[in-house]
Amino acid sequence: MGVDFSGKLLGKAPVKHDARIPMLMSLPEASNLPPAPPEQNWYSAVAEWPMDDNDTQPDCTSAAVAHAIQQWTIYAQNMSVVMGTDAVLALYGQTKAPDGDGAYLSDVLTYWLNNGVETGYGKHNITAFARVAPGDIEHSKCGIAWFGNLVLGVALPLTAQNQETWTVVPGTAASGVGSWGGHAILAVGYTAAGVYFVSWGRLMLMTWDFYQTYCDEAYVVLTRDFMKPPGNNPAGVTWADLTNRMKALKA
């Protein structure tokens, strides 16, 4: 019997374009960092991804934040900081769009940058974030490889409701961009087959074709959570090189 995600909730508002958010690969220091490897796995060390009430609340943007913190701390800090559901819902309440259910993904990241996120185990902060062009596969691979993940927004088609692996199904109304709605997910790896991501408490795969067709926003996040002593992250990139690639965004 196939999967049925039709009862799961989404919760990402349409893309809000903000000229203050820099584009990662437009910054001048790209040559300081290595090329992306052909495959990247930043997920196998994570035993379980919480649902974070995204089956009953449109809090996917906050769940993506929680999954990122959990993943970074497992790989770089030898500990697993798992936000409790109450903390995820509190973040959703603080970032919820004023005009309805869900949240603007860029607003959530800006809130995280300016205020930090309470996890239940202390506050977790980020230093900067930047956009990545979803249609550029090589840049997307670099974002995942260097920074540990990509925070993605996808304008999902109805066809995704019954797919174990998200693939493009051309030629039907159900395959229309955004025909189901907007969703936030966390990309945590890739292979030639596509992008591995976390949604609704599970690890899933989308093809690169699906990614290029339906992903409408992607962000890398710079944080000390993904740094190991004496100053490299698990990808072997130094904090100095990463900060040279990012520009702090302040409200």
C-alpha positions as CSV (number, residue, x, y, z in Angstrom):
1,M,0.0,0.0,0.0
2,G,1.4,3.4,-1.0
3,V,2.0,6.4,1.3
4,D,-0.7,9.0,1.9
5,F,0.5,12.4,3.1
6,S,-2.8,14.2,2.3
7,G,-3.6,14.5,6.0
8,K,-0.3,16.1,6.9
9,L,-0.2,19.9,7.2
10,L,2.1,22.3,5.3
11,G,2.5,25.9,6.5
12,K,4.9,27.9,4.4
13,A,3.6,31.2,3.1
14,P,4.5,32.4,-0.4
15,V,8.1,33.6,-1.0
16,K,8.8,37.0,0.4
17,H,11.5,38.7,-1.6
18,D,13.9,40.6,0.6
19,A,16.8,42.4,-1.1
20,R,18.7,42.5,2.2
21,I,19.3,38.8,2.1
22,P,22.6,38.1,0.2
23,M,22.9,35.4,-2.5
24,L,25.6,33.0,-1.2
25,M,27.4,32.4,-4.5
26,S,27.4,36.0,-5.5
27,L,29.8,36.9,-2.7
28,P,33.4,37.2,-3.9
29,E,35.2,34.6,-1.8
30,A,33.8,31.4,-3.4
31,S,37.3,30.3,-4.3
32,N,38.2,29.9,-0.6
33,L,36.0,26.8,-0.3
34,P,36.3,23.3,-1.9
35,P,33.9,22.1,-4.6
36,A,31.0,20.0,-3.6
37,P,31.6,16.3,-3.4
38,P,29.5,14.0,-5.6
39,E,27.5,12.8,-2.6
40,Q,26.9,14.1,0.9
41,N,25.3,12.4,3.9
42,W,24.5,14.6,6.9
43,Y,21.6,12.4,8.1
44,S,22.6,8.8,8.9
45,A,23.8,9.8,12.4
46,V,20.3,11.0,13.3
47,A,18.2,8.1,14.7
48,E,14.9,9.8,14.7
49,W,13.4,13.1,13.5
50,P,10.4,14.4,15.5
51,M,7.1,15.2,13.9
52,D,6.9,18.5,15.9
53,D,3.1,18.6,15.6
54,N,3.3,19.2,11.9
55,D,0.5,16.7,11.5
56,T,-1.8,18.9,13.4
57,Q,-0.3,22.4,13.1
58,P,1.0,24.3,10.1
59,D,4.4,24.8,11.8
60,C,6.7,23.3,9.2
61,T,8.9,26.4,9.1
62,S,9.6,26.0,12.9
63,A,10.0,22.2,12.5
64,A,12.7,22.8,9.9
65,V,14.6,25.0,12.4
66,A,14.3,22.3,15.1
67,H,15.6,19.6,12.7
68,A,18.6,21.8,11.7
69,I,19.6,22.4,15.3
70,Q,19.2,18.6,16.1
71,Q,21.3,17.7,13.0
72,W,24.1,20.2,13.6
73,T,24.6,19.4,17.2
74,I,24.7,15.6,16.5
75,Y,27.4,16.0,13.9
76,A,29.5,18.8,15.4
77,Q,28.9,18.8,19.2
78,N,28.5,15.0,19.9
79,M,25.1,15.7,21.5
80,S,21.6,15.9,20.2
81,V,19.7,19.0,21.0
82,V,16.1,18.1,20.2
83,M,13.6,21.0,20.6
84,G,10.5,19.9,22.5
85,T,7.2,20.3,20.8
86,D,6.3,23.2,23.1
87,A,9.4,25.1,22.0
88,V,8.7,24.5,18.3
89,L,5.1,25.7,18.7
90,A,6.4,28.7,20.7
91,L,8.7,29.6,17.8
92,Y,5.8,29.2,15.4
93,G,3.6,31.5,17.5
94,Q,6.4,34.2,17.4
95,T,6.9,34.0,13.7
96,K,3.4,33.2,12.4
97,A,2.3,35.3,9.4
98,P,-0.2,38.0,10.5
99,D,-2.6,37.3,7.6
100,G,-3.2,33.6,8.2
101,D,-1.9,30.2,9.1
102,G,1.7,29.4,8.4
103,A,4.8,31.6,8.3
104,Y,7.1,33.3,5.8
105,L,10.3,31.3,5.7
106,S,12.5,34.4,5.4
107,D,10.7,35.9,8.4
108,V,11.5,32.8,10.5
109,L,15.2,33.0,9.6
110,T,15.4,36.7,10.3
111,Y,13.8,36.1,13.7
112,W,16.3,33.4,14.4
113,L,19.1,35.7,13.4
114,N,18.0,38.6,15.5
115,N,16.6,36.8,18.6
116,G,18.0,33.2,18.7
117,V,15.8,30.2,19.3
118,E,14.9,28.8,22.7
119,T,15.2,25.0,22.4
120,G,14.4,24.0,26.0
121,Y,18.1,23.4,26.5
122,G,19.2,27.0,26.1
123,K,19.2,29.5,23.3
124,H,20.7,28.7,19.9
125,N,21.8,31.4,17.7
126,I,22.9,31.9,14.1
127,T,25.4,34.3,12.7
128,A,24.1,34.8,9.2
129,F,22.0,33.3,6.4
130,A,22.0,33.6,2.6
131,R,20.0,32.6,-0.3
132,V,20.9,29.8,-2.8
133,A,19.4,29.6,-6.2
134,P,17.1,26.5,-6.1
135,G,17.6,26.0,-9.8
136,D,21.4,25.7,-9.5
137,I,22.2,22.1,-8.6
138,E,25.9,22.7,-8.1
139,H,25.4,25.7,-5.8
140,S,22.7,23.7,-3.8
141,K,25.2,20.9,-3.4
142,C,27.8,23.3,-2.1
143,G,25.3,24.7,0.4
144,I,24.5,21.3,1.9
145,A,28.2,20.1,1.8
146,W,29.7,23.3,3.4
147,F,27.0,24.3,5.9
148,G,25.4,20.9,6.7
149,N,22.0,21.5,5.2
150,L,19.7,23.8,3.2
151,V,16.5,25.2,4.6
152,L,14.1,24.8,1.7
153,G,10.7,26.1,0.7
154,V,8.8,24.0,-1.8
155,A,5.5,24.8,-3.7
156,L,4.2,21.3,-3.6
157,P,2.0,19.6,-6.2
158,L,-0.9,17.4,-5.2
159,T,1.0,14.5,-6.8
160,A,3.4,14.6,-3.8
161,Q,0.7,13.5,-1.5
162,N,1.0,9.8,-2.6
163,Q,4.7,9.6,-3.5
164,E,7.3,7.8,-1.3
165,T,10.0,9.6,-3.5
166,W,8.9,12.9,-4.8
167,T,9.2,12.9,-8.6
168,V,7.7,15.1,-11.3
169,V,4.5,13.7,-12.9
170,P,4.0,15.8,-16.0
171,G,0.8,16.6,-17.8
172,T,-1.8,16.6,-15.0
173,A,-3.5,19.4,-13.1
174,A,-2.4,17.7,-9.9
175,S,1.3,18.3,-10.9
176,G,0.8,22.0,-10.9
177,V,3.4,24.1,-9.0
178,G,1.8,24.9,-5.6
179,S,-1.4,23.0,-6.3
180,W,-1.1,21.4,-2.8
181,G,0.6,24.4,-1.1
182,G,3.8,25.7,0.4
183,H,5.9,23.6,2.7
184,A,9.3,24.1,4.5
185,I,11.7,21.2,4.8
186,L,15.4,20.6,5.6
187,A,17.7,19.2,3.0
188,V,20.4,17.1,4.7
189,G,22.2,15.2,1.9
190,Y,22.2,14.3,-1.8
191,T,23.3,11.7,-4.3
192,A,23.1,11.6,-8.1
193,A,19.5,10.4,-7.5
194,G,18.4,13.6,-5.8
195,V,18.1,15.4,-2.5
196,Y,17.5,13.8,0.9
197,F,15.3,15.9,3.2
198,V,13.4,15.8,6.4
199,S,9.6,16.3,6.6
200,W,6.8,15.0,8.9
201,G,9.3,13.1,11.1
202,R,10.9,11.1,8.4
203,L,13.8,11.1,5.9
204,M,12.6,11.3,2.3
205,L,14.1,11.7,-1.2
206,M,13.1,14.0,-4.0
207,T,14.6,13.8,-7.5
208,W,16.8,16.7,-8.8
209,D,14.1,17.3,-11.4
210,F,11.5,17.7,-8.6
211,Y,13.8,20.0,-6.7
212,Q,14.3,22.3,-9.7
213,T,10.6,22.3,-10.5
214,Y,9.1,22.9,-7.1
215,C,11.7,24.4,-4.8
216,D,11.0,28.1,-4.7
217,E,13.4,29.2,-1.9
218,A,16.6,27.8,-0.4
219,Y,18.9,29.2,2.4
220,V,22.2,28.3,4.0
221,V,22.7,29.2,7.7
222,L,25.9,29.9,9.4
223,T,26.0,28.8,13.1
224,R,28.5,27.8,15.7
225,D,26.3,24.7,16.3
226,F,28.0,23.2,13.2
227,M,31.6,23.9,14.4
228,K,34.0,21.5,16.1
229,P,37.0,22.4,18.1
230,P,39.5,23.8,17.3
231,G,37.6,25.6,14.6
232,N,36.6,23.4,11.6
233,N,33.1,22.1,10.9
234,P,32.5,18.4,10.1
235,A,33.1,19.2,6.4
236,G,36.6,20.4,7.3
237,V,35.9,24.0,6.5
238,T,37.1,26.7,8.9
239,W,34.9,29.3,10.6
240,A,37.0,32.0,9.0
241,D,36.3,30.7,5.5
242,L,32.6,30.3,6.2
243,T,32.3,33.8,7.6
244,N,34.1,35.2,4.6
245,R,31.3,33.6,2.5
246,M,28.5,35.1,4.5
247,K,27.2,38.6,5.2
248,A,25.4,39.2,8.5
249,L,21.8,40.3,8.0
250,K,20.5,42.7,10.6
251,A,17.0,44.1,10.7
